[in-house]
Amino acid sequence: MKYRVLVDDNFHFMDEGSRYCAGEYDTAEEALARAKDIVESSLQEVFKPGISAKQLYDQYVAFGGDPYIVGPEKVSFSAWDYAKNRAAQLCS
């Protein structure tokens, strides 16, 4: 069994019809890297010079992609926690 990265749309909360598969990966590390890339892309779409970390994070939570990983073993990853940390880094 492979690791699958599934992505929910924060803008369409609880709408399974908005969910998509962002790929299947042989290792948890590959799936985790893909999930992080999705969050990074969501942040980069709204990042602009002068935006605060809170504003960037709030935009992510409202409109960004929310990836999670399913597979043969549990992979601990919170897209929201990752986005909060990255927003702070990008805006510092």
Phi and psi in degrees as GROMACS dihedral restraints (atoms count N, CA, C in turn):
[ dihedral_restraints ]
;  ai    aj    ak    al  type     phi  dphi    fc
    3     4     5     6     1   -97.1    20    10
    4     5     6     7     1   168.2    20    10
    6     7     8     9     1   -89.9    20    10
    7     8     9    10     1   130.5    20    10
    9    10    11    12     1  -111.5    20    10
   10    11    12    13     1   137.8    20    10
   12    13    14    15     1  -102.9    20    10
   13    14    15    16     1   113.5    20    10
   15    16    17    18     1  -105.3    20    10
   16    17    18    19     1   145.0    20    10
   18    19    20    21     1  -128.4    20    10
   19    20    21    22     1   122.7    20    10
   21    22    23    24     1   -96.0    20    10
   22    23    24    25     1   157.0    20    10
   24    25    26    27     1  -101.7    20    10
   25    26    27    28     1   116.4    20    10
   27    28    29    30     1   -58.3    20    10
   28    29    30    31     1   -31.1    20    10
   30    31    32    33     1   -68.1    20    10
   31    32    33    34     1   -29.4    20    10
   33    34    35    36     1  -111.4    20    10
   34    35    36    37     1    57.1    20    10
   36    37    38    39     1   -51.9    20    10
   37    38    39    40     1   131.7    20    10
   39    40    41    42     1    69.5    20    10
   40    41    42    43     1    11.6    20    10
   42    43    44    45     1  -100.6    20    10
   43    44    45    46     1    96.4    20    10
   45    46    47    48     1   -63.3    20    10
   46    47    48    49     1   -19.8    20    10
   48    49    50    51     1   -68.4    20    10
   49    50    51    52     1   -18.8    20    10
   51    52    53    54     1   -91.2    20    10
   52    53    54    55     1    -4.7    20    10
   54    55    56    57     1   -75.8    20    10
   55    56    57    58     1   143.5    20    10
   57    58    59    60     1  -141.1    20    10
   58    59    60    61     1   161.2    20    10
   60    61    62    63     1   -95.9    20    10
   61    62    63    64     1   125.6    20    10
   63    64    65    66     1   -98.2    20    10
   64    65    66    67     1    16.3    20    10
   66    67    68    69     1   127.5    20    10
   67    68    69    70     1   163.9    20    10
   69    70    71    72     1  -119.6    20    10
   70    71    72    73     1   138.3    20    10
   72    73    74    75     1  -133.2    20    10
   73    74    75    76     1   148.6    20    10
   75    76    77    78     1   -74.0    20    10
   76    77    78    79     1   -28.8    20    10
   78    79    80    81     1  -124.7    20    10
   79    80    81    82     1   156.6    20    10
   81    82    83    84     1   -64.2    20    10
   82    83    84    85     1   -34.6    20    10
   84    85    86    87     1   -64.0    20    10
   85    86    87    88     1   -41.2    20    10
   87    88    89    90     1   -65.1    20    10
   88    89    90    91     1   -42.7    20    10
   90    91    92    93     1   -65.4    20    10
   91    92    93    94     1   -40.8    20    10
   93    94    95    96     1   -64.4    20    10
   94    95    96    97     1   -41.5    20    10
   96    97    98    99     1   -61.6    20    10
   97    98    99   100     1   -41.0    20    10
   99   100   101   102     1   -65.2    20    10
  100   101   102   103     1   -43.2    20    10
  102   103   104   105     1   -60.6    20    10
  103   104   105   106     1   -43.4    20    10
  105   106   107   108     1   -64.4    20    10
  106   107   108   109     1   -38.1    20    10
  108   109   110   111     1   -61.9    20    10
  109   110   111   112     1   -37.7    20    10
  111   112   113   114     1   -65.2    20    10
  112   113   114   115     1   -44.7    20    10
  114   115   116   117     1   -63.5    20    10
  115   116   117   118     1   -44.8    20    10
  117   118   119   120     1   -57.9    20    10
  118   119   120   121     1   -44.1    20    10
  120   121   122   123     1   -62.2    20    10
  121   122   123   124     1   -41.4    20    10
  123   124   125   126     1   -62.0    20    10
  124   125   126   127     1   -41.3    20    10
  126   127   128   129     1   -68.2    20    10
  127   128   129   130     1   -42.5    20    10
  129   130   131   132     1   -65.4    20    10
  130   131   132   133     1   -28.8    20    10
  132   133   134   135     1   -62.3    20    10
  133   134   135   136     1   -31.3    20    10
  135   136   137   138     1  -111.9    20    10
  136   137   138   139     1    -6.2    20    10
  138   139   140   141     1   -67.6    20    10
  139   140   141   142     1   137.3    20    10
  141   142   143   144     1  -149.5    20    10
  142   143   144   145     1   151.8    20    10
  144   145   146   147     1   -54.6    20    10
  145   146   147   148     1   134.9    20    10
  147   148   149   150     1    93.4    20    10
  148   149   150   151     1   -12.6    20    10
  150   151   152   153     1   -69.3    20    10
  151   152   153   154     1   141.7    20    10
  153   154   155   156     1   -82.9    20    10
  154   155   156   157     1   159.4    20    10
  156   157   158   159     1   -59.8    20    10
  157   158   159   160     1   -39.2    20    10
  159   160   161   162     1   -65.0    20    10
  160   161   162   163     1   -44.2    20    10
  162   163   164   165     1   -62.4    20    10
  163   164   165   166     1   -43.3    20    10
  165   166   167   168     1   -63.3    20    10
  166   167   168   169     1   -46.7    20    10
  168   169   170   171     1   -62.6    20    10
  169   170   171   172     1   -44.2    20    10
  171   172   173   174     1   -60.5    20    10
  172   173   174   175     1   -38.4    20    10
  174   175   176   177     1   -65.3    20    10
  175   176   177   178     1   -40.0    20    10
  177   178   179   180     1   -61.7    20    10
  178   179   180   181     1   -49.2    20    10
  180   181   182   183     1   -62.2    20    10
  181   182   183   184     1   -31.8    20    10
  183   184   185   186     1   -82.1    20    10
  184   185   186   187     1   -34.6    20    10
  186   187   188   189     1  -131.3    20    10
  187   188   189   190     1   -11.8    20    10
  189   190   191   192     1   -77.9    20    10
  190   191   192   193     1   170.1    20    10
  192   193   194   195     1   -79.5    20    10
  193   194   195   196     1   137.4    20    10
  195   196   197   198     1  -116.2    20    10
  196   197   198   199     1    84.2    20    10
  198   199   200   201     1   -78.8    20    10
  199   200   201   202     1   150.7    20    10
  201   202   203   204     1  -146.0    20    10
  202   203   204   205     1   163.4    20    10
  204   205   206   207     1  -119.3    20    10
  205   206   207   208     1   132.9    20    10
  207   208   209   210     1  -122.1    20    10
  208   209   210   211     1   143.4    20    10
  210   211   212   213     1  -177.7    20    10
  211   212   213   214     1  -168.4    20    10
  213   214   215   216     1   -66.4    20    10
  214   215   216   217     1   -24.8    20    10
  216   217   218   219     1  -130.5    20    10
  217   218   219   220     1   150.8    20    10
  219   220   221   222     1   -67.2    20    10
  220   221   222   223     1   134.3    20    10
  222   223   224   225     1  -116.1    20    10
  223   224   225   226     1   116.8    20    10
  225   226   227   228     1   -81.3    20    10
  226   227   228   229     1   113.1    20    10
  228   229   230   231     1  -155.8    20    10
  229   230   231   232     1   126.9    20    10
  231   232   233   234     1  -113.8    20    10
  232   233   234   235     1   112.5    20    10
  234   235   236   237     1   -61.2    20    10
  235   236   237   238     1   -38.6    20    10
  237   238   239   240     1   -66.5    20    10
  238   239   240   241     1   -42.3    20    10
  240   241   242   243     1   -64.0    20    10
  241   242   243   244     1   -43.5    20    10
  243   244   245   246     1   -61.9    20    10
  244   245   246   247     1   -43.3    20    10
  246   247   248   249     1   -63.3    20    10
  247   248   249   250     1   -39.7    20    10
  249   250   251   252     1   -63.2    20    10
  250   251   252   253     1   -44.5    20    10
  252   253   254   255     1   -65.4    20    10
  253   254   255   256     1   -43.9    20    10
  255   256   257   258     1   -66.8    20    10
  256   257   258   259     1   -37.4    20    10
  258   259   260   261     1   -61.2    20    10
  259   260   261   262     1   -42.6    20    10
  261   262   263   264     1   -62.8    20    10
  262   263   264   265     1   -41.7    20    10
  264   265   266   267     1   -67.0    20    10
  265   266   267   268     1   -45.3    20    10
  267   268   269   270     1   -64.7    20    10
  268   269   270   271     1   -32.5    20    10
  270   271   272   273     1   -97.3    20    10
  271   272   273   274     1     1.8    20    10
